Amino acid sequence: MTVMQEPAASGPTARRQDGLVHSLLRFLARLPLTAKIGGVMVAVVVLIAIFAPLLVTHDPTTQSMIQRNRGFSAAHWLGTDAFGRDVYSRLIVGARYSLAITTASLLAAAVVGTFLGLAAAYNRGGKLDIAVVWLVDVLMTFPTLILGVIVVAIFGPGPLNVALAISVAFLPRLTRMARGVALSIVSNEYIEAARAIGASPARIIARHLLPNIMSEMTVITALWLGTGIEVETSLSFLGLGVQPPTPSWGLMIKEGIGTLYVNPWPSLLPVAAILFVILGLNLLVDGIQELKNPGTRDG
């Protein structure tokens, strides 16, 4: 009896997939050493956040007055805090909350800001452009953290409202960036040709403008991610973010302030984690920008 075998994937789909993989590998190979180091640093933290439930050794919310302010040991790898909670487990779980809230918020702000910026650039000088620029200018008069505090003060503390606050705080900046990048493209000949043949504004924005600013907006969003982490941890430090007993890096810093001279690690370790992530992001983004713009290299 003949056994029928499914044919292997072939044709345009397989070639397209192979092309994407090879392009990604070539791009990674061309990255400067500093960018590769930054990428590894960021990847380590992201993997820790993803697999946090598998990496924790204790329940991060369980308190024990007997185990208060213990040092590093086999039972508690990074010691315990003032409530007897395992610092290592809280640090791992805190990475998940801090990164998830910040990443989701910035992605939402980037999507909305990109389309607002594209629409404004396409209608340059029109009513929509004037309205968007006016709104962006008004919102950018507030510092990022202050704008986030205002939003949380209106809607109340909590992870969802912090995410909304971060999105609102970064929306004007990302909208302005998208509009600025799109303005350099909207006057090109192929845009004018698309208008001449009767293409709708939505089609021109989706087919011609959006693909040409995607890479630039991706880099810009990644660059703002470090600042977003600072805003999220600052809001948690102020008591406006993730609420106890759920761990987050900003909340851990706040809770450890009271015992800083007795047991500094519950505060210093989340600070070190924040610095590690931001340094990795900066190295990665700087390397990508250097690769895209070789003329910016020193010497």
N, C-alpha and C positions, 0 to 999 in steps of 0.2 A: 504494500500500500504506500502510495506516495504522500509524503508529508509536505503540506504547503507552508512555506516560510514567508513571513512578511518582509517585503523589500526594505532595505535600509533607507534612511532618509536621504534624499538626493534632490537635485534640481535647484531652483532659485532659493528656496527656503534654507536648505543646508548650506549653500554657498554664502548666503547672507549671514547666517549664524557664525560660520567660520570666519568671515570677514570682520564681524564685530569683535570676536575673541582675539583675532590677530591684531586688530587696531588697538584694543585695550592693552594687550601685552606690549606692543611697541610703545604706546604712550607711557606705560609704567616703567619700561626700560630706559626711556629718555629722561625721566625725572631726575633732578639733581639729588645728590646723596641726602641733603638736609630734608628734602621733601619726602624721600623714602622713609627716613627716620620718623618724621612727623606722621606719616601715614601709618606706620607700625604702632606708634604711640596711641593714635586715635582708634585704630582697629582693636588694640588690646582693651581699651576702656569700653568700646562698643560691645565686644564679645562678653566682657564681664557683666555689662548691663543686661544683655540678652539672656545669658545663662545664670543670672543671679540666684534663682531658686535652687540650682544645683550646687552652687559654690558656698552658700552660707553654712555655718556650723552651728548656729543657734537661732532661735526666734529673735529677730531684732527688736521686738517690742516687749519681751519678757523682762520684768524688773526683779532685782534681788538685792535687798538691803545688805545682805551678808557679803555679796560680791562687789560692793561699791569701790570704785577707784582702784581696781587691781591693775598691776603692771602686766607686761607681756609674759605669757606662759603657754604651756602646751594646751591648757583648757581654753584659754582666751588669747588667741594669737596676738592681737593688738590691744589687749587689756579690756577694761570695762569703764563705763562712764559713771557719773554721780548717782545714777539710778541702778547700777549693777547690770546694765545691758551690754551685750557684746559689741565692741566698737568695730571689729572686723565685719561682722554681719551687717551692721547698720551702714557701714561705708559702702559695702557691695550693693545693698538694696537701695541706698540713697543715690547711687550712680544711675540706677534704672529710672527713678522718679525725676531726677534733675535733667538727665539727657532726654528722656521721653517728652517731658513737658516743653523743654526748650526747642527740640527738633520739630515737634509737631506745630508749635506756635510759629516758628520761623518759616516753615513750609507753607502754612496757611497765609502768612503775611506776604511771602514771595509770590504765591499764585495770584492773590488779589492785587498786589502791588504791580506785578508784571502786566496784567491785563489793563489796569487803570492807566499805567504809564504808556502802554501801547496805544490805547484809545486816545489819550491826550496828545501823544506825538502825531498820530494820524490826522487828528483834527487841529493841528497847530494853528494857534491864533483864534480858534473858534470858541464858542461858549463852553463846550465841554473842557477844552484845554484850560481856559481861564479858571473854571470852577475847580478843577483838579489841582492846579498850581496854587490857587488861593487856599484850599483845604490843607495841602501839604505844608505851605508856609506857616499857617496857623499852628498846626500840630508840631512842627519842628521848632517852634519857639520854646517848647517845653523840653527839658532834658529827658533822655530816655527813661531813666529810673523814676523821675517825678511823674511822667505821664503814666507809667505803670502803676505807681502808687495811687494816682487819681482814679484809674479804672477799678482797681481792687477796692478802694474806699467806697466807690459807688455800688459795686455788685457784691462786695463781701469777700472774705478770704476763702481759700480752697484751691485745689489743683486746676479745676476748669476755669475759674476766674483768673488765676495767675496766667494760664495759657492765653486767655483772651487779652489780658493786660500786655503781655509780651508781644502778641500779634499787633495790637493797636499801637504800641510804642515803636515798632519797627516798620509798620506799614508806610508812613510817610517817607521814610528814608529809602525803602526799596522801590516805592513808586517813583520817587525822584530819579533814582539810578536808572530804572527801566525807561523812563521818558527821555533821559539824557542820551542813553545808548541808542534808542530808537530814532531820535531826531537826526542822527548821523546817517541813518539808512533810508528814512522816509522820502528823501529827495532824490534818491537814485533813479536811474532811467527805467529799470525794470518795474519799479513801483508805479511810475508814471504810465508805462505801457499797460500795466494791469488795469489802471484806472481808465485808460483810453478805450480798452476793449469791453468795458462795462462790468468788470469784476466788483462784487460788493465789498464794502469796507470790512465786513467780518471775514470774508475769504482772503483779502489782502493781508489782514492782520494775522490770521491763522496760518496761511501758506507761505508768506514772504517775510513778514516782520518777526514773528515769534521764533522760527527756527534760527534766525540770524542773531538773536540776542540770548538764546538759551544758555550757551556756554558761559557768556559773560555774567549772566544773572546767577548761574550756579556757583561760580567762584565768589561773587559778591555775597551771596547768601551764606556760603561756608565761612567767609571771613567774618560775617556778623554773628556767627554761631557762638564764638567765644564771648562776645559781649552779651549775647542772650543768656549764656550760662551765668555770667556775672549778675545780670538783672534778676534771674530766677533765684539765685542764692541770696541776693540782697533782700528780695521780698520775703523769702523764708526767714532770713535773719531778723527782719523787722516783725515777724509774726503774722505776715499777710499771705504767706504761701501755704505749703503743705503743713497740716496741723498735727501736733503730737497725738499719738505716739508714732505715727508714720515717719520713717527717717527720710531726711533729705540733707544734702551737704550744708546748705545754709542754716537749717535748723540745728544740725549737729554743732556747728560753730557757736551758735547762740547758747545752746544748752551747756557747752563746755567752758564758757567764759567764767562762770562762777567758781570753777575749780581750776582755773588756768595755772595758778602757782603751786597747786597740790598735785594735779595730774593734767599736764598740758596736751596729752595726745588726743583726747576726744575732739579738741578744737584744731590742733595743728594738722592732723591727718587729712580731714576734709579740705583744709586750705591747700595742702600739698597735692591732693587729687585735682582740685580746680586748676592749680597752676600747671599740672601735668597735661590736662586736656587742652587748655588754652595754648600752651607752648606747642603741643603737637599740631593743633589746628593752624597756628600761625606759620609753622615750618612748612606744613603741607601746602597751604594756600600761597605762600610766598614762592615756593618752588614751582607751582603750577603757573603763576604769573610770570616768573622768570622764563619758563619754557615757552609760554605764549608770546612773550615780548623780549626776545634776546637782547635788544638794545638797552634794556634796563640793568644788565649785569655790570657789576663794578669792574673798572679797569678795561 
